[in-house]
Amino acid sequence: MDLRRRPLTALAAAVLSTCSLAACGSPAAPAPASGDGATTAQERTLVVYSGRDEELVAPLLEQFEQASGIDVEARYAGTTELAAQLLTEGGDSPAQVFLSQDAGALGAVADAGLLAPLPDDVLATVPAEYRAADGSWVGLTGRARVIAYDSAELTADQVPGDVFDLLDERWRGQVGIAPSNASFQAFVTALRVTEGEERTRAWLEGLQANGAQVFERNGDILEAVETGAVDVGLLNHYYWARSEQDPATLRAQLRFGDPGTTSALVNATGVALLPGTSGEVSPEGLELARFLLSAQGQTYFAEETAEYPLADGAPDPAGVPALEELQPPQVDLSDLASLQETVDLMTQTGLL
């Protein structure tokens, strides 16, 4: 979840007022050196649209700058907002790299034909289920959907492994959800894709009829479970895994979804390259993609954000089951691009 989102209008204004398309989308021209008339080496720059939270990824982008000598201009906003901006800007976008917090937004931009295919060696770094079939984006980290539960009241085997079971009377008034949160909306999109529109609608209406408690953020849900305000809550695994105290000592513990069901969804954050005004992928953008998939980048994600690194051989975050043990559903993550249909459905059911 992004903690420092800038409004879309402000971001767009910043794009227009602080630089021209040539300055934002292409490396700066060499400046004459003083003295003998020689020129300095061409400055290497990169414009990144980041739907990932600045607090989480800025330190990693700084590591990339130090290692590469490339000056990164990162513009932060919500993933959905930035995807919409890219669709509006089209081929005139100054962005050379898009970092997304979910695969659906990447799929939406790819469907518009705005992404450039990644090289085979970059794609091969990540298992096929976490990258686009057409090579337009590649996953960086996995985010498992889980049910946090109050271990003072429940044992793990008393907690449903399928979210549809939360409609039972047993859970009346005891389920925490965050309908306005992007990760919840992405999950509902996955339900629509795998379970169908009508069953998903019935689930959303059933949650409301069963008195589900609404929170603004996943972190608020975790706190509510930790304090006993609700028995269970739907969130992503890393909110628990990166708790300030040892998560194993928390009152709130995690139940991962039943293997093969949508309740066990592992969504992907990812990176994509845009050809922009030049019509060509920048070497700097490709260098960043390789860095994020390197041992240094993937270890950072495991240790600092507690997400599942997706590159082969990367370490799992501490305190949670290994990624290979989760057995998520067979779903093309690019199909989660139909977010607007999800928003429409949630609005119709009164959750938004």
C-alpha positions as CSV (number, residue, x, y, z in Angstrom):
1,M,0.0,0.0,0.0
2,D,1.4,3.4,-1.0
3,L,1.8,5.8,2.0
4,R,2.9,9.0,0.2
5,R,0.6,9.2,-2.9
6,R,0.6,12.5,-4.6
7,P,-2.7,13.6,-6.3
8,L,-2.8,12.8,-10.0
9,T,-3.5,16.4,-10.9
10,A,-0.5,17.6,-8.9
11,L,1.7,15.0,-10.5
12,A,0.6,15.9,-14.0
13,A,1.2,19.6,-13.2
14,A,4.6,18.7,-12.0
15,V,5.4,16.9,-15.3
16,L,4.3,19.8,-17.4
17,S,5.9,22.6,-15.3
18,T,9.2,21.2,-14.3
19,C,10.6,19.8,-17.6
20,S,9.9,19.5,-21.3
21,L,9.4,16.1,-22.9
22,A,12.9,16.1,-24.4
23,A,14.4,16.8,-21.0
24,C,12.4,14.2,-19.2
25,G,12.4,11.5,-21.8
26,S,16.0,11.6,-23.2
27,P,19.5,11.9,-21.7
28,A,20.6,15.5,-21.3
29,A,22.9,16.8,-24.0
30,P,26.7,17.0,-23.2
31,A,27.7,20.3,-21.7
32,P,30.9,22.0,-22.9
33,A,33.8,21.8,-20.5
34,S,35.8,24.8,-19.6
35,G,39.3,25.3,-20.9
36,D,40.2,23.3,-24.0
37,G,36.6,23.1,-25.5
38,A,36.3,19.4,-24.8
39,T,32.9,18.0,-23.7
40,T,32.1,16.1,-20.6
41,A,30.7,12.6,-20.8
42,Q,27.0,12.4,-21.6
43,E,24.9,12.5,-18.4
44,R,22.8,9.3,-17.9
45,T,19.3,10.0,-16.6
46,L,16.2,7.9,-16.1
47,V,12.5,8.9,-15.5
48,V,10.6,6.3,-13.4
49,Y,6.9,6.4,-12.6
50,S,6.6,4.5,-9.4
51,G,3.4,3.1,-8.0
52,R,5.5,1.6,-5.2
53,D,5.7,3.6,-2.0
54,E,8.5,6.1,-1.9
55,E,9.4,5.1,1.7
56,L,9.9,1.5,0.5
57,V,11.7,1.8,-2.8
58,A,13.6,5.1,-2.7
59,P,16.5,3.5,-0.8
60,L,16.8,0.8,-3.4
61,L,16.7,3.4,-6.2
62,E,19.5,5.2,-4.4
63,Q,21.5,2.1,-4.4
64,F,21.0,1.8,-8.1
65,E,22.1,5.4,-8.6
66,Q,25.3,4.7,-6.7
67,A,26.1,1.5,-8.5
68,S,25.3,2.7,-12.0
69,G,26.0,6.5,-12.0
70,I,22.5,7.0,-13.5
71,D,20.5,9.9,-12.1
72,V,17.0,8.6,-11.4
73,E,14.0,11.0,-11.4
74,A,11.3,9.0,-9.6
75,R,7.7,10.3,-9.6
76,Y,5.5,8.7,-7.0
77,A,1.7,8.2,-7.0
78,G,-0.8,5.4,-6.7
79,T,-0.3,2.6,-9.2
80,T,-3.8,3.1,-10.6
81,E,-3.3,6.8,-11.0
82,L,0.0,6.4,-12.8
83,A,-1.4,3.7,-15.1
84,A,-4.2,6.2,-16.0
85,Q,-1.6,8.9,-16.6
86,L,0.4,6.6,-18.9
87,L,-2.7,5.8,-20.8
88,T,-3.5,9.5,-21.2
89,E,0.1,10.5,-22.2
90,G,0.5,7.6,-24.6
91,G,3.6,7.7,-26.7
92,D,4.4,11.2,-25.4
93,S,5.0,10.1,-21.9
94,P,8.4,11.1,-20.4
95,A,8.3,7.9,-18.4
96,Q,10.9,5.3,-19.3
97,V,10.2,2.8,-16.5
98,F,6.9,1.9,-14.8
99,L,7.1,0.3,-11.4
100,S,3.7,-1.1,-10.4
101,Q,2.4,-2.5,-7.1
102,D,0.1,-5.0,-8.9
103,A,0.0,-6.9,-12.2
104,G,-3.4,-5.6,-13.2
105,A,-2.1,-2.1,-13.8
106,L,0.8,-3.5,-15.9
107,G,-1.7,-5.5,-17.9
108,A,-3.8,-2.4,-18.6
109,V,-0.9,-0.4,-19.9
110,A,0.3,-3.4,-22.0
111,D,-3.2,-3.8,-23.5
112,A,-2.8,-0.2,-24.8
113,G,0.3,-1.1,-26.6
114,L,2.5,1.2,-24.6
115,L,5.1,-1.2,-23.3
116,A,8.2,-2.5,-25.0
117,P,9.0,-6.2,-24.9
118,L,11.8,-7.2,-22.4
119,P,14.8,-9.3,-23.5
120,D,14.5,-13.0,-23.1
121,D,17.3,-13.2,-20.5
122,V,15.5,-10.8,-18.2
123,L,12.2,-12.6,-18.6
124,A,13.8,-16.0,-17.9
125,T,14.9,-14.8,-14.5
126,V,11.3,-15.1,-13.2
127,P,8.9,-18.1,-13.4
128,A,6.4,-17.9,-16.2
129,E,3.4,-17.4,-13.9
130,Y,4.9,-14.1,-12.7
131,R,5.5,-12.4,-16.0
132,A,3.5,-11.4,-19.0
133,A,3.1,-14.0,-21.7
134,D,3.9,-11.4,-24.4
135,G,7.1,-10.3,-22.5
136,S,5.8,-6.8,-21.8
137,W,6.4,-6.9,-18.1
138,V,8.2,-9.0,-15.5
139,G,7.4,-9.5,-11.8
140,L,9.7,-8.4,-9.1
141,T,8.0,-9.5,-5.9
142,G,5.0,-11.6,-4.8
143,R,2.2,-10.5,-2.4
144,A,0.2,-13.3,-0.9
145,R,-3.4,-12.7,0.2
146,V,-3.9,-14.0,3.7
147,I,-6.4,-14.0,6.6
148,A,-5.0,-12.5,9.8
149,Y,-6.7,-14.0,12.8
150,D,-6.8,-13.4,16.6
151,S,-4.8,-16.3,18.0
152,A,-6.1,-15.5,21.5
153,E,-9.5,-16.6,20.3
154,L,-8.9,-19.0,17.4
155,T,-6.5,-21.7,16.3
156,A,-5.3,-21.8,12.7
157,D,-7.6,-24.8,11.8
158,Q,-10.6,-22.8,12.9
159,V,-9.9,-20.1,10.4
160,P,-11.3,-20.6,6.9
161,G,-8.9,-21.2,4.1
162,D,-11.5,-20.0,1.5
163,V,-12.8,-16.5,1.8
164,F,-16.3,-17.6,0.7
165,D,-16.6,-19.4,4.1
166,L,-16.4,-16.0,5.8
167,L,-20.1,-15.5,4.9
168,D,-21.0,-18.0,7.6
169,E,-23.0,-16.6,10.6
170,R,-20.0,-17.5,12.8
171,W,-18.1,-14.5,11.4
172,R,-20.9,-11.9,11.8
173,G,-19.4,-8.6,12.6
174,Q,-15.9,-10.2,12.9
175,V,-14.4,-9.7,9.5
176,G,-12.2,-6.7,8.6
177,I,-11.9,-5.5,5.0
178,A,-10.4,-2.4,3.3
179,P,-12.6,-1.9,0.1
180,S,-10.8,1.3,-1.0
181,N,-7.4,-0.3,-0.8
182,A,-5.8,-1.3,-4.1
183,S,-4.8,-4.7,-2.9
184,F,-8.3,-5.6,-1.9
185,Q,-9.6,-4.4,-5.3
186,A,-7.0,-6.4,-7.1
187,F,-8.2,-9.5,-5.1
188,V,-11.8,-8.8,-6.0
189,T,-10.7,-8.6,-9.6
190,A,-9.1,-12.0,-9.3
191,L,-12.3,-13.3,-7.9
192,R,-14.2,-11.9,-10.9
193,V,-11.8,-13.5,-13.3
194,T,-11.7,-16.9,-11.6
195,E,-15.1,-17.3,-10.0
196,G,-17.3,-15.1,-12.2
197,E,-19.1,-11.9,-11.8
198,E,-22.2,-13.2,-10.1
199,R,-20.5,-15.2,-7.5
200,T,-18.2,-12.3,-6.7
201,R,-21.1,-10.0,-6.4
202,A,-22.8,-12.4,-4.0
203,W,-19.6,-12.6,-1.9
204,L,-19.4,-8.8,-1.7
205,E,-23.1,-8.4,-0.8
206,G,-22.7,-11.3,1.7
207,L,-19.8,-9.6,3.5
208,Q,-22.0,-6.5,4.0
209,A,-25.0,-8.5,5.1
210,N,-22.8,-10.3,7.6
211,G,-21.6,-7.1,9.1
212,A,-18.1,-6.9,7.8
213,Q,-16.1,-4.0,9.4
214,V,-14.6,-1.5,6.9
215,F,-11.1,-0.1,7.4
216,E,-9.1,2.3,5.3
217,R,-5.8,0.4,5.3
218,N,-4.5,-3.1,5.6
219,G,-2.4,-1.9,8.6
220,D,-5.5,-0.8,10.3
221,I,-7.0,-4.3,9.8
222,L,-3.9,-5.9,11.3
223,E,-4.1,-3.6,14.3
224,A,-7.8,-4.4,14.8
225,V,-7.0,-8.1,14.8
226,E,-4.1,-7.6,17.2
227,T,-6.3,-5.7,19.7
228,G,-9.2,-8.2,19.4
229,A,-11.5,-5.7,17.7
230,V,-12.2,-8.3,15.0
231,D,-11.5,-12.0,14.9
232,V,-10.2,-12.0,11.3
233,G,-9.1,-9.6,8.5
234,L,-8.2,-9.8,4.9
235,L,-4.8,-8.3,3.9
236,N,-1.4,-9.0,2.3
237,H,1.1,-11.1,4.1
238,Y,3.9,-8.5,4.4
239,Y,2.0,-6.2,6.7
240,W,2.4,-8.9,9.3
241,A,5.9,-10.0,8.2
242,R,7.5,-6.6,8.6
243,S,6.0,-5.8,11.9
244,E,8.2,-3.8,14.2
245,Q,8.2,-6.6,16.8
246,D,8.8,-10.3,16.0
247,P,5.6,-11.2,14.2
248,A,5.7,-14.7,15.7
249,T,5.0,-13.0,19.1
250,L,1.9,-11.1,17.8
251,R,-1.6,-11.9,18.9
252,A,-2.5,-11.6,15.2
253,Q,-1.3,-14.6,13.2
254,L,-1.7,-15.6,9.5
255,R,-3.8,-18.2,7.7
256,F,-2.7,-18.7,4.1
257,G,-5.4,-19.6,1.6
258,D,-6.2,-23.2,0.6
259,P,-3.9,-24.3,-2.2
260,G,-5.3,-23.7,-5.7
261,T,-8.1,-21.4,-4.6
262,T,-8.3,-17.7,-5.3
263,S,-8.0,-17.2,-1.6
264,A,-4.3,-18.2,-2.1
265,L,-3.7,-15.6,-4.7
266,V,-0.1,-14.3,-5.0
267,N,-0.2,-11.0,-7.0
268,A,3.0,-9.5,-8.4
269,T,4.6,-6.2,-8.3
270,G,6.5,-5.6,-11.5
271,V,8.6,-3.5,-13.8
272,A,7.9,-2.5,-17.4
273,L,9.8,-0.4,-20.0
274,L,8.3,2.3,-22.2
275,P,9.8,3.5,-25.5
276,G,8.4,7.0,-25.0
277,T,9.0,9.8,-27.4
278,S,12.2,8.2,-28.8
279,G,10.5,5.0,-29.8
280,E,13.3,3.0,-28.3
281,V,13.8,1.5,-24.8
282,S,16.5,3.4,-22.9
283,P,19.6,1.4,-21.9
284,E,19.3,3.0,-18.5
285,G,15.8,1.6,-18.1
286,L,16.9,-1.9,-19.0
287,E,19.8,-1.5,-16.6
288,L,17.4,-0.7,-13.7
289,A,15.2,-3.7,-14.6
290,R,18.3,-6.0,-14.4
291,F,19.3,-4.4,-11.1
292,L,15.9,-4.9,-9.5
293,L,16.1,-8.6,-10.4
294,S,19.7,-9.0,-9.3
295,A,20.8,-10.6,-6.0
296,Q,21.1,-7.2,-4.5
297,G,17.7,-6.0,-5.5
298,Q,15.9,-9.2,-4.6
299,T,17.6,-9.5,-1.2
300,Y,16.5,-5.9,-0.5
301,F,12.9,-6.8,-1.1
302,A,13.0,-9.9,1.1
303,E,14.7,-8.1,4.0
304,E,13.2,-4.6,3.8
305,T,9.7,-5.0,2.4
306,A,9.1,-8.7,3.4
307,E,7.7,-9.5,0.0
308,Y,8.5,-12.6,-1.9
309,P,11.3,-12.0,-4.4
310,L,10.4,-13.7,-7.7
311,A,13.8,-14.1,-9.3
312,D,15.0,-17.7,-9.3
313,G,17.3,-18.5,-6.4
314,A,16.3,-15.4,-4.4
315,P,15.7,-15.8,-0.6
316,D,12.2,-15.9,0.9
317,P,11.2,-13.3,3.5
318,A,11.6,-14.5,7.1
319,G,8.7,-15.9,9.2
320,V,6.4,-17.0,6.3
321,P,6.1,-20.2,4.3
322,A,8.3,-20.4,1.2
323,L,6.8,-19.1,-2.0
324,E,6.9,-22.6,-3.6
325,E,4.7,-23.9,-0.7
326,L,1.8,-21.5,-1.3
327,Q,0.3,-23.1,-4.5
328,P,-1.7,-20.1,-5.8
329,P,-4.5,-20.5,-8.3
330,Q,-3.8,-20.9,-12.0
331,V,-4.6,-17.4,-13.3
332,D,-2.9,-15.1,-15.8
333,L,-2.0,-12.1,-13.7
334,S,-2.3,-9.8,-16.7
335,D,-6.0,-10.7,-16.7
336,L,-6.4,-8.6,-13.6
337,A,-6.3,-5.5,-15.7
338,S,-10.1,-5.1,-15.6
339,L,-10.0,-3.0,-12.5
340,Q,-12.7,-0.5,-13.6
341,E,-15.2,-3.4,-13.8
342,T,-14.3,-4.2,-10.2
343,V,-14.7,-0.6,-9.1
344,D,-18.1,-0.5,-10.8
345,L,-19.2,-3.7,-9.1
346,M,-18.0,-2.6,-5.7
347,T,-19.8,0.7,-6.2
348,Q,-23.0,-1.1,-7.2
349,T,-22.8,-3.2,-4.1
350,G,-22.3,-0.2,-1.8
351,L,-18.7,-1.0,-0.8
352,L,-17.3,2.1,-2.5
